[in-house]
Structures are given as C-alpha cells and as structure tokens.
Amino acid sequence: MAWRSKYVDWYRETERSLEGLAPRLEDREVVDAVEAHDEANIRLGGEERPSPSLHLKVRDEGVTIAVRYDSKKSLDHLARILDEVHSEQRRSLFENVKSLDARYQTRLYAGAADDRPELTRSYLAGRLDEQLLSRLLEEAGSMRKGGTTVEYGRSVYRQPRSPLLHLAEVSTPLDPAAYRDAASRLGPLLGVLLDIKTQREIIKERLERPRVKANRYRDYVEALNRARREGLISAERRRDLDRLWRDSPSDRDSLMAELDALLSPRDQGPK
C-alpha cells in the first residue's frame, strides 16, 4: 500500500536523530512495520530483552514519536528499573526526563477493539519520578486484569484491556529539522531504558562476581610476588600488603594503585 511509504523518510530521520539506538531497517522493513490503522511500531528488543518500541504516527498536521511499552513482558522489564540493582539507571532515567520540555508527555492508554486507544492518564514527562512510574505500572497491571472497582461509591466492573504506556511522547510539525531536534532529545532516555538488565543477565553477573574477585586477587598476588623478586619490597612488607588486601576491602583500589606505581618504572624500561 503506497500510503505506508510515507513512514520511510521519517524513519530515516529517526535513525539519524537517535545515532545507533534505532535499528537500521530496509525500506521494506519500515513499510512492513506500519499497521492497518496508520501507525508504525519498531521493536527495539526481542524475547530475551523485551525492550520498548519506537512508535511513529504521521499525519497531515504533524508527526509523533513515542517510546512505547505495549506488552506485559516489556512492562515487566521496565519495572525492573525500580529494583535496587538498577539504582544507577533509575537515577539517570529521572535526570534525563527532567531535561525534557513541556512538549514531551508521559501517557497511559487503554487499548480498544477499534484500534483507537483511549487516553487514561497524561503527565508532563519532566514530572516522572519513582512514585509516578510505580503508580503508572500498577495501573497498567490493573487495566490488564480488569475486575470490579469502586467509583463514586458504586461498584463498577471493568473489562480487561491492553495498556499502552508511552514513557515519552512528542509531536512536531512536518518539518524534518524540528523533528530531528525533538527525536534526538529522546536519545539519552532511550539509552538508559535499553540498559535495563533481564533477570537472566542479573543472575549471570552475580554468578560471575566471585570469579572476578578471585581474578583480581590473583593479579594482586602476582604483582606482590614480582615486587618482592625485584627487591622493591621486603618480605615483611609483602606479608603486610597481602594482609591489608584481605582485611580492608575498601582500600583494595589504592593498594593496587600503589603496586602499579611501584612497578611502573620497571614496565616502562629505560628512556
């Protein structure tokens, strides 16, 4: 269908704006991503890493781009950013959204049978914080389950509906320069979201951590032995440094730096 081809040029602008964060697609792949109701969703992750989609909507009055979460797997993956293991990503996420101006919105939609999602919540993206994100994720979960709620003192049954969370959504006129500027500001936010680890990756890191620690101690011992062989430290000093490594974990970086400095003249050789 020829009308779908209008998305190709706008997706090319998206690729340029996001500098490697958007997948490189052939023209046919872009056209295939356009759905019957005239919107495109470009998946950024697979089954192993259920990341968000890039949602594009091109109309006569302008073009919209959003970072969209539209499945239970992707919403559950986003929720991992609230875990302690992702504290650095969480801090970076909220710092980045605060830099977005009033054009950028965080919106929760309820899917509908006629492919016209109903807007249920809308906030300035710059207001997003841990409390608001938790509330939106909780509401998305309730929307998916459906059930009876109390509204204005009356019990109301809600059919299960599919939540669509646009973590950041922005619209611009049909002007490539304006669009590139708006889309590029989503780059830092998207980079953080793509850095959220899966449960498998977290477990793998935990299992590998003891081995990393063992390898570091092995390197330290080798450096101690070399310094002793070359007469740079006494046997007593070598024992003290070995003991300090075990007794003072917080000092290990400085201990390794001290040995590196001691050995570096030998590594550099004569000048």
N, C-alpha and C positions, 0 to 999 in steps of 0.2 A: 504494500500500500504506500503510495507516494507520500502521503501526508506524514508518515513516520520519519521520513528522511530529514525533516527539519531539525531533528534532535542531533544529527551527526555533527553539524558545525558547533552547536552549543556544547556538545560533549568534548569536542576538541579544545574549546576554551576552558572547559573544566580540567582537562588533563594538564594544560599549561599552567593553570592557576594553582593546582594542588601539587605540582612538582614531584611526581612519582608516587603520590599516595593513591591516585586513581589508576586502576588497571588500564593498560594500553589495549584498546579494542579496535578491531577492524570495523569498517563502516557497517557491514552486515551484522556484526555482533551488537552494535549500538541499536540498529533498527529492530533486531530481534528482542531487545530489552524493553521496547515500547509496548505497553499493554493496550488493550482494546479501548480503554477509557482515556487514552491520550496522555499517559504519564509513563516515564521511564524509571526503572529501578535497577541500579547497577550494584550487584552484590560484591562486597569487599572481602568477604571471608567464606570459608567452606564449612563442612561439617566439623572439622577439627577445631576451627576457630570461628565461631558464629558471630562475626563482626557485623556492624551496621551496613546499610545500603546507602548509596547516593541516590536521592530521589530528585528527579527533574520533571518540571512541568512547564511547557512552552505554550503561551497563549498570545493572542494579538496584542494584549495590553502589557505583556512582560514575561519574564522567565523567573522561575522559582527553583532554588536548590535547597535541599534539606539533608541532614544526617538522620536517617530513619532507622528505627528498630521496629520490626514488624512480625516477629515470631517469638514464641516462648523461649526458644533456645537463645536467640540474640538478646532478649530482655534479661534472661537469667545470667548471661555472660556480662552484660552491663552491670548488673547488681554486684558482681564480684569486686567492682571498684570500691565498694563500701567495706570490704574486708581489710583487716589490718595489713596483710601482705601487700596491698596496693596503696598504702598511705601516700607514697610519693606521687603516684599517678593521680590520686584523688586531689591532692593539693594542687598539682599542675592543672588539672581539669578546671577547678573552680577559679584559679588565677586567670586562665585563658578566657573563660566566658565573661569574666568581669571586664575584659578589654573590648567586648563587642558592643556596638552602639545600639540605639533603640530600634533599628531596623530588624534586628535578629530576635526571633521569638522561639520559646520552648513551648511545644504544643502537644497535647494528647488528643488523639482522635479515636472514635469508635467506628469500626468497620461496619459497612451496611451491604445488604444484598444487591443494591443497585450500583455498587462501586462508587458511591458518593459518601465518603466518611463524614461522620458528624463530629464537629469540633466540640470537645467537652471541657478542655482546660487550655488556657493560654497565658503565658507569662513572658516578661522580658527575659531573654536568655541571660542577661547580666545579673539577674536575681537568683539564678540557680545556685543552690548550696546543698550541703549534705541532707538537711532536713527536707527541702523541697524535692530533691531527687528521690529520697526514700518514699515520700508521700505519693509521687507520681508512679513509682514502681509498684507500690501497694495497690493503688487504684487500678493500674493496668491488670494486675493479678485478679482483682475482684471483678473487673469487667469481663475477663476471660471466663471466669467461673459462673457468673450470673448468680441468681438467687434473690431472696427477699431482703429488702432494705426498708428502713423507716424514713419517710419523707413527710414533713409537716404533720407528724403524729399519726400517719397512716402507713400500713404495710403495703409495699409496692414490690411486685415481682419483676425482675429484670432478666430478659433473655441473655444467655451468654453471647458476647460479642468479641470480635478480634480487635485488640488495642493496637494503635499505631502511634509510636512515640517519636516525634521529631525533636531531637535534643537541641538542634539549632536549625532554624528555617529563615531564609531571607529571599526577598523578591526585588528585582530590578527592572528597569525598562529594557526594551530590546536593543540594548547598546552594549557591544562586546567589551568596551573598556570598563564601563560601570559594572558589568557582570564579573569580569576578571578580578576587579578590586574586591567585590563582595565575596566571591568564592574563595579567593586567596586567604581571606581572614579566617576561614574555617580550617585552614591547614593545620595550625598548631593544636586545635581542639581534636581534629581527626587523628593526628599523630598520637595523642595520648590515648584515645579510645582503641586504636589498633595495637597499643602496647599492653592492653589488659591480658593477663595470662589465663589460660584454661586450667582446670583442676589438674589435668594430666601434667601440664608444664610445671605447676607448683609442686606437685609430688616429686617429679623428676629432680627439680632443684634441691628439694630437701634431702633426697637420697644421695645426691652428688656432693652436698655440702661437706660431710665428713672427709670425703676423698680430697676435696680441695684443701681443707685444713691440713690433712696429712701431707699433701704435696708441698705445701708452704713450709711446714716444719722441716721436711726433708731438705728443701733448698736452704733453710737457715742453718741446719746442721752441717751441710756441705760447705757453706761459707765459713762457719766456725772452724771446721777442720782445716780448710785451706789457710785461714788466717793464722792458725796455730802452726801448721807446717812451715809457713814462710816467716815465722818468728815475729809476727805482728802483734800477737797477744800471748800472754803466759798461760800455762796450763791452768793455774788458779782462775785467771780471768775468763778462760774458756768455760770452766765449770760455772762461774757466776752468771755468765751470759746465758748459758743453757737453762739454769735455774730461773732466771728472770723471765724467760720466754714462757715457762710453764706457770709461774706464779703471778705474772702481770699481763694478762691478755690484752689489756688496753694499751700497753706500751709496745706491742709487737711491731707496729709500723716504724716507730722510732728506732727500735733495736735493729731491724733490718736495714734501715737507712744508715745507721751508724756503721754497720758492717760493710755496706756498699761503699760508703765514703772511705773506709779504711782500705778496701781492696781496689778502689777505682784507679789510683796511680799505677798500680801493677797492671791493670787491664789496659790502660792507655799506652803503656810502653814508653820508650824514650822519645823525646821530642827533638 
